[in-house]
């Protein structure tokens, strides 16, 4: 007797497929179950969860998949990505390493009871939020902005950085890229930080920042305002005393620069907390002293860094007390800036970052070796929207942008050869992707007239310089 066919499918195969399809039931996290005779105990194989539920483009991540009656043979696929053969497979869990492709957004991770080419059946699914891979490893410390401190369109509130609205606004916000994404272990410092104690065995007075290469005093000392420039002399005296005593075995202690101190600021803390990692340093909400003169026309002004919020500004040295934390400098690079073949990009050997030499709105002229035309201004949300349209480029975070400030110059306070014709109008600044966590209606900015770092209302209009 001949076997009847419906649309090219044999009657026997159709009946079998229909009977199998009746066993599919919904499971958690978009999963489903299938009565697979190879499953433990012959029951339905059900994937109940995948963890984590996020990924970074191009970065391999280990996922733990849990469920019940999982089969001994299992495979996992990832949209625009690849997954290795699962390991540690049991009836209730297995591990699998998957690497997302270069695109960002939401991708599907699907578990099967066997390879699809072998007729494997779908037993569970998870949607992953894939964020952009960070730039080439920066030698700057992370800002401290967390994965729950990103902006979304139409709001000044802060949201999860893996949320669809945050990614839609800009997929390279501060909380989406950086060392805290690729190095999330907080055992040696919060988020992307990495510290270790240095000095004699058992010593606890000094700590080295493994990211920047700088060594710091863990505690700080209070400087008091006295007549003349006594604060400066007091700071110099403390430095000399530390060197004479060979603090932690070193005799090259110095007073930090504004950018050195800013490297320790944690911009992710809320109101009432010192903006520094209190597990490794004495946490004081105070202005910290530098020996860098503020070029504002007054010899009595020096640069200070605020560890209440993270501002970097010039304040009269005699206007009150300040804290001093000594440091040992890292080895400087021989040549800091180098340029692309057409001259439109500049690589900073000190940080590992690549910058556009022109502000958005300007055009690079190879003939004139300069930026020509006027610079565009944006509200903060519009700056994020624009940056998202520029392939591979992004809005810098506050530490990245502030790293370009040259406090030995003014109007502009930046290397004018590396960044020619940079607008520096008083009252206008450059946006960063770093939110003001304590007042999210504002975001952090850097102005290049004198070089101050401060927050500005997101509705304000400011310049944009992009980085990758």
C-alpha positions as CSV (number, residue, x, y, z in Angstrom):
1,X,0.0,0.0,0.0
2,X,1.3,3.4,-0.9
3,X,2.1,6.0,1.7
4,X,0.0,9.2,1.3
5,X,1.8,12.6,1.4
6,X,0.5,16.0,2.3
7,X,2.6,18.9,0.8
8,X,5.6,16.6,0.5
9,X,5.3,15.2,4.0
10,X,4.6,11.6,4.5
11,X,1.5,10.7,6.6
12,X,3.6,8.9,9.2
13,X,6.0,11.8,9.6
14,X,3.1,14.3,9.8
15,X,1.3,12.3,12.6
16,X,4.6,12.0,14.5
17,X,5.3,15.7,14.2
18,X,1.8,16.6,15.3
19,X,2.0,14.3,18.3
20,X,5.4,15.8,19.3
21,X,4.2,19.4,18.9
22,X,1.4,18.8,21.4
23,X,4.1,18.3,24.1
24,X,5.6,21.8,23.7
25,X,4.7,24.0,26.7
26,X,5.8,27.5,27.8
27,X,8.6,27.8,30.2
28,X,10.3,30.7,32.0
29,X,12.5,33.3,30.1
30,X,10.9,32.5,26.8
31,X,11.8,28.8,27.1
32,X,9.8,25.7,26.2
33,X,9.8,22.0,26.9
34,X,9.9,19.0,24.6
35,X,9.3,15.4,25.5
36,X,12.7,14.1,24.6
37,X,13.4,10.4,25.2
38,X,17.1,11.2,25.8
39,X,16.2,13.5,28.7
40,X,16.9,12.3,32.2
41,X,14.1,10.1,33.3
42,X,12.3,10.5,30.0
43,X,10.5,13.6,31.1
44,X,10.1,17.0,29.4
45,X,13.4,18.9,28.9
46,X,12.8,22.4,30.2
47,X,15.3,25.3,30.2
48,X,14.2,27.7,32.9
49,X,17.0,30.4,32.9
50,X,20.1,31.7,31.3
51,X,22.6,33.8,33.3
52,X,23.8,36.5,32.7
53,X,21.2,38.1,30.4
54,X,23.7,40.6,29.0
55,X,26.6,40.5,26.6
56,X,29.3,42.8,25.2
57,X,29.9,42.8,21.5
58,X,32.9,40.7,20.6
59,X,33.6,39.5,24.2
60,X,33.4,35.8,25.1
61,X,31.1,35.3,28.1
62,X,30.3,32.1,30.1
63,X,26.6,31.5,30.6
64,X,25.0,29.2,33.2
65,X,21.9,27.5,31.8
66,X,19.6,25.8,34.3
67,X,16.5,23.7,33.9
68,X,15.0,20.3,34.5
69,X,15.4,16.9,32.7
70,X,18.1,18.5,30.5
71,X,19.4,16.0,27.8
72,X,22.9,14.7,27.8
73,X,23.4,16.2,24.3
74,X,22.7,19.9,24.1
75,X,23.7,22.8,21.8
76,X,23.2,26.6,22.0
77,X,23.0,29.2,19.2
78,X,23.3,33.0,19.4
79,X,22.0,35.4,16.8
80,X,25.0,37.2,15.3
81,X,27.4,35.2,17.4
82,X,28.8,31.8,18.2
83,X,28.7,29.3,21.1
84,X,31.1,26.6,22.0
85,X,30.1,23.1,23.0
86,X,28.4,23.1,26.4
87,X,30.3,21.7,29.3
88,X,29.4,20.3,32.8
89,X,26.1,19.1,31.4
90,X,23.8,17.6,34.0
91,X,20.0,17.1,34.2
92,X,19.7,20.5,35.8
93,X,22.4,22.7,34.3
94,X,25.3,23.2,32.0
95,X,27.8,26.0,31.1
96,X,28.4,27.4,27.6
97,X,30.8,30.1,26.3
98,X,29.2,32.3,23.7
99,X,30.7,35.3,21.8
100,X,28.4,38.0,20.4
101,X,29.1,39.5,17.0
102,X,29.9,43.2,16.5
103,X,26.4,44.5,16.3
104,X,24.6,45.8,19.4
105,X,20.9,45.5,20.5
106,X,18.8,42.5,21.5
107,X,19.9,39.0,20.4
108,X,18.3,35.5,20.9
109,X,20.2,32.7,22.6
110,X,18.5,29.4,21.9
111,X,19.1,26.0,23.5
112,X,18.4,22.7,21.6
113,X,18.5,19.1,22.6
114,X,20.9,18.4,19.8
115,X,22.5,20.2,16.8
116,X,19.9,21.7,14.4
117,X,21.6,19.7,11.6
118,X,20.7,16.6,13.5
119,X,17.1,17.6,13.9
120,X,17.6,19.1,17.4
121,X,14.5,20.5,19.1
122,X,14.2,23.9,20.7
123,X,14.0,23.6,24.6
124,X,14.6,27.2,25.7
125,X,15.4,30.7,24.7
126,X,16.7,34.0,26.3
127,X,16.9,37.5,24.9
128,X,20.4,39.0,25.5
129,X,21.0,42.8,25.7
130,X,24.2,43.3,23.8
131,X,26.2,46.5,24.4
132,X,29.1,47.9,22.5
133,X,32.6,46.7,23.0
134,X,34.9,49.2,24.7
135,X,37.5,51.1,22.9
136,X,41.1,49.8,22.9
137,X,42.0,49.5,26.5
138,X,42.3,52.9,28.0
139,X,45.1,53.6,30.6
140,X,42.6,55.8,32.5
141,X,40.8,54.7,35.6
142,X,37.1,54.0,35.2
143,X,34.6,56.7,36.2
144,X,32.6,54.5,38.6
145,X,29.3,55.0,36.7
146,X,27.4,51.7,37.1
147,X,25.2,49.6,34.8
148,X,22.1,51.3,36.3
149,X,23.1,54.8,35.6
150,X,22.3,55.5,31.9
151,X,19.9,58.0,30.2
152,X,16.9,57.1,28.1
153,X,15.1,59.3,25.5
154,X,12.8,61.9,26.9
155,X,13.9,61.7,30.5
156,X,16.4,63.0,33.0
157,X,16.1,60.0,35.2
158,X,18.7,57.2,35.2
159,X,17.9,53.7,34.0
160,X,19.4,50.3,33.5
161,X,22.1,50.5,30.8
162,X,20.8,47.2,29.3
163,X,17.3,48.6,29.0
164,X,15.8,49.0,25.5
165,X,15.2,52.7,25.9
166,X,18.7,53.4,27.1
167,X,20.3,51.5,24.2
168,X,18.0,53.2,21.8
169,X,19.2,56.6,22.9
170,X,22.9,55.7,22.7
171,X,24.5,52.3,23.0
172,X,27.9,53.6,24.1
173,X,27.0,55.6,27.2
174,X,29.4,55.7,30.1
175,X,27.7,52.9,32.0
176,X,27.8,50.7,28.9
177,X,31.6,50.8,28.1
178,X,34.8,50.9,30.1
179,X,36.8,48.7,32.4
180,X,33.8,48.0,34.7
181,X,32.2,46.1,31.7
182,X,35.2,44.1,30.8
183,X,36.7,43.8,34.3
184,X,33.7,43.7,36.7
185,X,35.5,42.0,39.6
186,X,35.4,44.3,42.6
187,X,37.7,42.2,44.8
188,X,40.6,44.6,44.1
189,X,38.6,47.8,43.8
190,X,35.1,48.9,42.9
191,X,33.9,48.1,39.3
192,X,36.8,48.4,36.9
193,X,39.4,49.6,39.5
194,X,42.4,47.5,40.4
195,X,44.5,48.3,43.5
196,X,47.1,46.5,45.6
197,X,49.0,47.3,48.8
198,X,52.7,48.1,48.3
199,X,55.7,48.6,50.5
200,X,57.1,46.4,53.3
201,X,55.5,43.1,54.2
202,X,52.4,43.9,56.3
203,X,52.4,47.6,55.4
204,X,49.0,49.1,54.8
205,X,49.9,52.8,54.2
206,X,50.3,52.8,50.4
207,X,48.4,51.5,47.5
208,X,49.2,51.2,43.8
209,X,46.6,51.8,41.1
210,X,47.3,49.0,38.6
211,X,45.4,50.7,35.9
212,X,47.2,54.1,35.9
213,X,50.5,52.9,37.4
214,X,50.4,55.6,40.1
215,X,51.1,54.9,43.8
216,X,49.1,56.7,46.5
217,X,49.0,57.4,50.2
218,X,45.9,55.7,51.5
219,X,45.3,58.4,54.1
220,X,45.2,62.1,53.6
221,X,46.3,65.0,55.7
222,X,44.5,68.3,56.4
223,X,46.1,71.5,55.2
224,X,45.1,74.7,57.1
225,X,44.8,78.1,55.5
226,X,47.5,80.5,57.0
227,X,48.7,83.9,55.9
228,X,50.8,84.2,52.7
229,X,51.2,80.9,50.8
230,X,51.6,78.9,53.9
231,X,49.3,76.2,52.5
232,X,51.7,75.6,49.7
233,X,54.6,75.5,52.1
234,X,52.7,73.2,54.4
235,X,52.1,70.8,51.5
236,X,55.7,70.9,50.4
237,X,56.8,70.2,54.0
238,X,54.6,67.1,54.1
239,X,56.0,65.9,50.8
240,X,59.6,66.4,52.0
241,X,58.9,64.6,55.3
242,X,57.4,61.6,53.4
243,X,60.5,61.4,51.3
244,X,62.9,61.8,54.2
245,X,61.1,59.0,56.0
246,X,61.0,56.8,52.9
247,X,57.3,56.3,53.2
248,X,56.5,52.7,52.2
249,X,60.1,52.4,51.1
250,X,59.9,55.2,48.5
251,X,61.7,58.6,48.3
252,X,60.0,60.0,45.2
253,X,56.7,61.2,46.6
254,X,55.2,64.3,45.0
255,X,52.1,66.5,45.1
256,X,49.5,65.3,42.5
257,X,48.3,67.2,39.5
258,X,44.5,67.8,39.0
259,X,44.3,64.9,36.5
260,X,46.2,62.6,38.9
261,X,43.7,63.3,41.6
262,X,40.7,63.1,39.3
263,X,41.7,59.5,38.5
264,X,40.6,58.5,42.0
265,X,37.2,60.1,41.8
266,X,34.2,57.8,41.8
267,X,31.4,59.6,39.9
268,X,28.9,56.9,40.5
269,X,28.2,57.7,44.2
270,X,25.1,59.4,45.6
271,X,24.7,62.4,47.8
272,X,26.3,62.2,51.3
273,X,29.1,59.8,50.3
274,X,32.7,60.6,49.5
275,X,33.5,60.2,45.8
276,X,36.3,57.6,46.3
277,X,36.7,53.9,47.0
278,X,36.5,53.8,50.8
279,X,37.8,50.3,50.9
280,X,41.2,51.4,49.7
281,X,41.4,55.1,50.7
282,X,40.4,57.4,53.6
283,X,37.1,58.6,52.3
284,X,36.6,62.3,53.0
285,X,34.2,64.6,51.2
286,X,36.5,67.5,50.7
287,X,38.6,69.6,48.3
288,X,42.0,68.1,47.7
289,X,45.1,70.1,47.0
290,X,47.4,70.2,44.0
291,X,50.5,72.3,43.4
292,X,49.3,73.4,40.0
293,X,48.8,77.1,39.6
294,X,45.4,78.2,38.2
295,X,46.0,80.5,35.2
296,X,43.3,83.0,36.1
297,X,45.5,86.0,36.7
298,X,45.9,85.4,40.4
299,X,49.1,83.8,41.7
300,X,47.2,82.8,44.9
301,X,44.9,80.4,43.0
302,X,45.6,76.7,42.7
303,X,43.7,73.8,41.1
304,X,41.7,71.6,43.5
305,X,39.7,68.4,43.0
306,X,36.4,68.0,44.9
307,X,35.8,64.5,46.4
308,X,32.2,65.4,47.3
309,X,31.1,65.4,43.6
310,X,34.2,65.3,41.4
311,X,34.6,68.9,40.2
312,X,38.0,70.0,39.1
313,X,38.5,73.8,39.4
314,X,40.7,76.6,40.6
315,X,40.1,78.0,44.0
316,X,41.9,80.5,46.0
317,X,44.5,78.6,48.0
318,X,43.8,80.7,51.1
319,X,40.0,80.3,51.0
320,X,39.8,77.5,53.5
321,X,41.3,74.2,54.4
322,X,42.0,71.3,51.9
323,X,43.2,67.8,52.1
324,X,46.6,66.5,50.7
325,X,47.2,63.0,49.4
326,X,50.7,62.3,48.1
327,X,51.5,60.1,45.1
328,X,54.3,58.6,43.1
329,X,54.0,59.3,39.4
330,X,53.9,56.7,36.7
331,X,56.5,56.7,33.9
332,X,55.4,59.3,31.3
333,X,55.3,58.5,27.6
334,X,58.1,59.9,25.4
335,X,55.8,61.2,22.7
336,X,52.1,61.6,23.6
337,X,50.3,62.5,20.4
338,X,50.5,60.9,16.9
339,X,48.3,61.4,13.9
340,X,46.5,59.4,11.2
341,X,47.8,59.5,7.6
342,X,45.2,62.2,6.6
343,X,45.7,64.0,9.9
344,X,42.1,64.0,11.0
345,X,42.6,61.7,14.0
346,X,45.0,61.9,16.9
347,X,46.1,58.9,19.1
348,X,47.0,59.7,22.7
349,X,49.8,57.3,23.8
350,X,49.2,58.4,27.4
351,X,45.6,57.0,27.5
352,X,45.4,54.7,24.5
353,X,42.5,56.7,23.1
354,X,41.9,57.9,19.5
355,X,40.2,61.3,19.1
356,X,38.7,63.3,16.2
357,X,40.9,66.4,16.0
358,X,37.9,68.6,15.1
359,X,34.9,69.4,17.1
360,X,31.6,68.3,15.6
361,X,30.6,70.8,12.9
362,X,34.2,71.6,11.9
363,X,36.0,70.0,8.9
364,X,39.6,68.8,8.9
365,X,41.7,70.4,6.2
366,X,44.8,68.3,5.3
367,X,46.1,71.3,3.3
368,X,45.9,73.7,6.1
369,X,46.5,71.1,8.9
370,X,43.6,72.7,10.7
371,X,40.0,72.4,11.6
372,X,37.8,74.8,9.5
373,X,34.3,76.0,9.9
374,X,32.1,76.6,12.9
375,X,31.5,74.1,15.7
376,X,28.0,72.8,16.3
377,X,26.3,72.9,19.7
378,X,23.9,70.3,21.1
379,X,21.7,69.7,24.2
380,X,23.0,66.7,26.0
381,X,20.4,64.2,24.7
382,X,21.0,65.4,21.2
383,X,24.7,65.0,21.6
384,X,24.1,61.3,22.6
385,X,21.8,60.8,19.6
386,X,24.3,62.3,17.2
387,X,27.2,60.3,18.6
388,X,25.2,57.1,18.0
389,X,25.1,57.9,14.3
390,X,28.9,58.0,14.0
391,X,30.2,54.5,13.4
392,X,32.8,53.4,16.0
393,X,32.9,56.9,17.6
394,X,31.3,57.8,20.9
395,X,30.9,60.6,23.4
396,X,33.8,60.5,25.9
397,X,33.4,60.0,29.6
398,X,34.4,62.7,32.0
399,X,37.9,61.3,32.8
400,X,38.6,60.7,29.2
401,X,37.8,64.3,28.1
402,X,39.4,65.9,31.1
403,X,42.7,64.0,30.3
404,X,43.1,66.4,27.4
405,X,43.2,69.5,29.6
406,X,46.6,71.2,29.8
407,X,46.7,73.4,32.9
408,X,49.8,75.1,31.7
409,X,47.8,76.8,28.9
410,X,44.6,78.8,28.7
411,X,42.2,79.9,26.0
412,X,42.5,77.1,25.0
413,X,43.6,74.9,27.8
414,X,44.6,72.1,25.5
415,X,47.5,71.2,23.1
416,X,46.6,73.4,20.1
417,X,48.8,71.4,17.7
418,X,46.9,68.2,18.5
419,X,43.5,70.0,18.5
420,X,43.8,73.1,16.3
421,X,41.2,75.8,16.2
422,X,39.3,74.4,19.2
423,X,36.5,76.6,20.3
424,X,36.9,77.8,23.9
425,X,34.3,80.5,24.4
426,X,33.7,81.3,28.0
427,X,30.5,79.8,29.2
428,X,30.5,77.0,26.7
429,X,31.9,73.5,27.4
430,X,32.1,70.0,25.9
431,X,29.7,67.3,26.8
432,X,30.7,63.9,28.3
433,X,28.6,60.7,28.5
434,X,28.9,60.8,32.3
435,X,25.7,61.6,34.2
436,X,25.5,63.7,37.3
437,X,24.3,60.9,39.5
438,X,23.5,63.3,42.4
439,X,21.4,65.5,40.0
440,X,20.6,63.6,36.8
441,X,19.1,66.6,35.1
442,X,22.7,67.7,34.7
443,X,25.7,65.9,33.0
444,X,29.4,66.3,33.4
445,X,31.3,68.6,31.0
446,X,34.8,70.0,30.5
447,X,35.4,73.5,29.3
448,X,38.7,74.3,27.5
449,X,38.9,78.0,28.2
450,X,40.7,77.3,31.5
451,X,40.1,73.6,31.8
452,X,37.5,73.2,34.6
453,X,35.4,70.1,35.0
454,X,31.8,70.7,36.2
455,X,28.2,69.7,35.7
456,X,25.8,71.6,33.4
457,X,22.0,71.3,32.9
458,X,21.4,68.8,30.1
459,X,19.2,71.3,28.4
460,X,22.2,73.6,27.8
461,X,23.9,73.8,24.4
462,X,27.5,72.7,24.3
463,X,30.2,71.4,22.0
464,X,31.0,67.8,21.1
465,X,34.4,66.0,20.5
466,X,34.2,62.3,19.7
467,X,36.5,59.5,20.8
468,X,37.1,55.8,20.1
